[in-house]
Amino acid sequence: MNASVSAAATATASPVAAEAAPFFSVKDIHAYYGESYIVQGVSFDVAKGEVLSLLGRNGAGKTSTLRTLARLDQPALKHGEIWLDGRPLHAMKAHQAAVEGVQLVPEDRRIIGGLTVEENLILAQVSEPRGWEIERIYEHFPRLAERRNQEATTMSGGEQQMLAVARALARDIKILFLDEPYEGLAPVIVQEIESIVRQIRDIGITTVIVEQNAVAALRLSDKAVIMDMGQIVYEGSARSVLDDTRLRDEYLAI
């Protein structure tokens, strides 16, 4: 880790005045898989309760950026800063970021086999800080309530996606990262996942979505960031991307 990141490791609060600082701020981050330079100077801000779509073609660097923001070991952050509600995520490991309210739902969902739906939720709450109580989760995810005693990995892909999001909400969460939440799901299930994200937004949880189904993600989002070759080529309103045929054709192929 270079001097920029290591020097920031001793910081406990953003240098920007609290009243002026965005809720979530990414400042010139650069990340590598070994010698491969993957995330190249990415910067953007998200307000509390906003939904941001992180878009681009396959290989644009979207998932690598999301993994960096969630503070996973790979790719390795070499330069830049990541602030959440005044806390320096760039100085943290993934488990420390999780305590600060970061939750990543990865593309493979990481549902634990051999356990029921409810056991997966209980396990998510083994350590502090806890988020929603399980009965509250069932109120928002009635399908999971119906399957609470079913082995989780025997559910459909859509139901497993719901469980993955529910496990994140079982933690004390400030920002939710969703990696390809619609992949492989039928349109009717995509609509259910969209409804859940809207509920999350309505209670003030900030969300960043990486998704190949750009139109579906943009319909949910306040803002959009488009990446190409590890760099940002567009940052602005989601509505503007939906309305800009040239932009979609050039970078999203939709």
C-alpha positions in Angstrom: 0.0 0.0 0.0 1.4 3.4 -1.0 1.9 6.4 1.2 -1.5 7.9 0.3 -3.4 4.9 1.7 -1.1 4.2 4.6 -1.1 7.8 5.8 -4.8 7.8 5.7 -4.9 4.8 7.9 -4.4 6.9 11.0 -7.3 9.2 10.1 -10.6 8.8 12.0 -12.7 11.4 10.2 -13.0 13.0 6.8 -10.9 16.1 6.3 -14.0 17.7 4.6 -16.3 19.4 7.0 -19.1 17.0 8.1 -21.9 19.3 6.9 -20.3 19.5 3.4 -19.2 15.9 3.0 -21.2 13.5 0.9 -22.5 10.4 2.7 -20.4 8.1 0.5 -17.4 9.4 -1.4 -14.9 7.6 -3.6 -11.8 9.7 -4.4 -9.3 8.7 -7.1 -9.1 5.0 -6.3 -6.6 2.8 -8.1 -6.7 -1.0 -7.6 -4.7 -4.0 -9.0 -4.9 -7.7 -9.3 -1.2 -8.4 -9.0 0.4 -6.3 -11.7 -2.9 -5.8 -13.6 -4.1 -2.3 -13.3 -7.9 -2.7 -13.1 -9.5 0.3 -11.4 -8.0 3.5 -12.8 -8.7 6.7 -10.9 -12.4 6.2 -10.1 -14.2 9.0 -8.2 -17.9 9.6 -7.4 -20.2 10.6 -4.6 -23.5 9.2 -3.4 -25.9 11.0 -1.1 -27.6 9.2 1.8 -30.5 7.1 0.6 -29.6 7.4 -3.1 -29.4 4.5 -5.5 -26.5 4.5 -7.9 -26.0 2.2 -10.9 -22.5 1.3 -11.8 -22.6 0.3 -15.4 -20.5 -0.7 -18.4 -19.8 -3.6 -20.7 -18.3 -6.9 -19.5 -14.7 -6.3 -18.5 -15.2 -2.6 -17.8 -14.1 -2.9 -14.2 -17.5 -2.7 -12.4 -17.3 -5.7 -10.2 -13.6 -5.0 -9.4 -14.6 -1.4 -8.3 -17.4 -2.8 -6.1 -15.0 -5.3 -4.5 -12.6 -2.5 -3.8 -15.3 -0.4 -2.2 -16.3 -3.3 0.0 -12.6 -3.6 1.0 -12.0 -7.2 -0.1 -8.4 -8.2 -0.4 -8.6 -8.4 -4.2 -8.2 -6.2 -6.1 -5.7 -4.5 -3.9 -6.3 -0.7 -3.3 -3.0 1.1 -4.0 -4.1 4.7 -4.0 -7.1 6.8 -3.2 -9.8 7.2 -0.5 -13.2 5.8 0.3 -15.3 7.6 2.9 -18.6 6.4 4.4 -20.4 8.8 6.7 -17.1 10.3 7.7 -15.3 7.0 8.3 -12.2 6.1 6.2 -13.0 2.7 4.6 -9.8 2.9 2.6 -8.0 2.3 5.9 -10.0 -0.9 6.7 -10.3 -4.5 5.9 -13.6 -6.1 4.8 -14.6 -7.2 8.3 -13.9 -3.7 9.7 -15.9 -2.1 6.9 -18.8 -4.5 7.6 -18.8 -3.2 11.2 -19.1 0.3 9.8 -22.2 -0.7 7.9 -20.9 -2.0 4.5 -22.7 -5.0 3.1 -21.8 -6.7 -0.3 -24.2 -9.1 -1.9 -21.9 -10.8 -4.4 -22.9 -12.3 -7.8 -22.7 -15.9 -6.4 -24.8 -14.9 -3.4 -22.8 -17.1 -1.0 -25.9 -18.8 0.5 -24.7 -21.4 3.0 -25.6 -25.0 1.9 -27.0 -27.4 4.5 -28.7 -24.7 6.4 -32.3 -23.6 6.3 -33.4 -20.1 5.3 -33.8 -19.1 8.9 -30.5 -20.6 9.9 -28.8 -18.5 7.3 -30.4 -15.4 8.7 -29.5 -16.4 12.3 -25.9 -17.0 11.3 -25.8 -13.5 9.8 -26.6 -12.1 13.2 -24.1 -14.1 15.2 -21.8 -11.1 15.7 -22.6 -7.5 16.4 -23.8 -5.1 15.1 -27.1 -6.5 14.2 -29.7 -5.0 11.9 -33.3 -6.0 11.2 -34.9 -8.6 13.5 -35.8 -11.8 11.7 -39.5 -11.2 12.0 -39.1 -7.8 10.4 -37.2 -9.4 7.5 -40.1 -11.9 7.0 -42.5 -9.0 6.9 -40.6 -7.5 3.9 -39.8 -10.9 2.4 -42.9 -13.0 2.8 -41.6 -15.6 0.4 -38.7 -16.3 2.8 -41.2 -16.6 5.7 -43.0 -19.3 3.7 -39.7 -21.1 3.2 -38.1 -20.4 6.6 -37.5 -24.2 7.3 -36.5 -25.1 3.7 -32.8 -25.8 2.9 -31.7 -22.5 1.4 -29.8 -23.8 -1.5 -32.8 -25.8 -2.8 -34.8 -22.6 -3.4 -35.0 -20.9 -6.8 -32.4 -18.4 -7.9 -34.7 -15.5 -7.3 -35.5 -16.7 -3.8 -31.8 -17.2 -3.0 -31.2 -13.6 -4.2 -33.9 -12.4 -1.8 -32.2 -14.3 1.0 -28.8 -12.8 0.1 -30.3 -9.3 0.4 -32.1 -10.3 3.6 -28.9 -11.5 5.2 -27.3 -8.1 4.4 -30.2 -6.4 6.1 -29.8 -8.6 9.1 -26.6 -6.7 9.8 -26.5 -3.0 10.8 -26.2 -1.5 7.3 -25.5 1.9 5.9 -24.6 1.0 2.3 -25.6 -2.0 0.3 -23.5 -3.1 -2.7 -25.4 -5.4 -5.1 -23.4 -7.3 -7.8 -25.5 -8.5 -10.7 -28.7 -9.0 -8.6 -30.8 -9.8 -11.7 -28.5 -12.3 -13.4 -30.4 -15.4 -14.5 -33.7 -14.3 -13.1 -37.1 -14.3 -14.8 -38.6 -10.9 -15.5 -41.3 -11.4 -12.8 -38.6 -12.1 -10.2 -36.6 -9.1 -11.4 -39.6 -7.0 -10.6 -39.7 -8.5 -7.1 -36.1 -7.7 -6.5 -36.7 -4.1 -7.8 -39.5 -3.8 -5.3 -37.2 -4.8 -2.5 -34.5 -2.3 -3.6 -37.2 0.5 -3.6 -38.2 -0.5 0.0 -34.5 -0.3 1.0 -34.2 3.1 -0.6 -37.4 4.3 1.1 -35.9 3.6 4.5 -32.8 5.6 3.7 -30.2 2.9 2.9 -27.8 3.9 0.2 -27.4 1.4 -2.6 -24.8 0.8 -5.4 -25.8 -1.7 -8.1 -23.6 -3.3 -10.6 -25.9 -4.8 -13.3 -25.7 -5.9 -16.9 -29.5 -5.3 -17.2 -28.8 -1.6 -17.4 -32.3 -0.5 -18.2 -33.7 -2.3 -15.1 -31.0 -0.8 -12.9 -31.4 2.7 -14.3 -35.2 2.6 -13.6 -34.4 2.2 -9.9 -31.5 4.6 -9.7 -31.1 8.3 -9.0 -27.6 8.4 -10.4 -25.5 6.5 -12.9 -21.8 5.9 -13.4 -20.6 4.3 -16.6 -17.2 2.6 -16.7 -15.0 1.6 -19.6 -11.5 0.0 -19.4 -11.4 0.7 -15.6 -12.2 4.4 -15.9 -15.4 6.5 -15.5 -16.7 7.8 -18.9 -20.0 9.2 -17.6 -21.4 10.4 -14.2 -24.8 11.9 -14.0 -28.5 11.2 -13.6 -29.9 7.8 -14.4 -32.7 9.5 -16.3 -30.2 11.1 -18.6 -28.7 7.7 -19.6 -32.1 6.3 -20.3 -32.8 9.3 -22.6 -29.4 9.3 -24.3 -29.4 6.7 -27.1 -25.8 7.6 -28.2 -24.4 7.1 -24.7 -26.2 3.7 -24.3 -25.1 2.5 -27.8 -21.5 3.5 -27.2 -20.9 2.1 -23.7 -23.8 -0.2 -22.8 -24.9 -1.8 -26.1 -28.6 -1.5 -25.1 
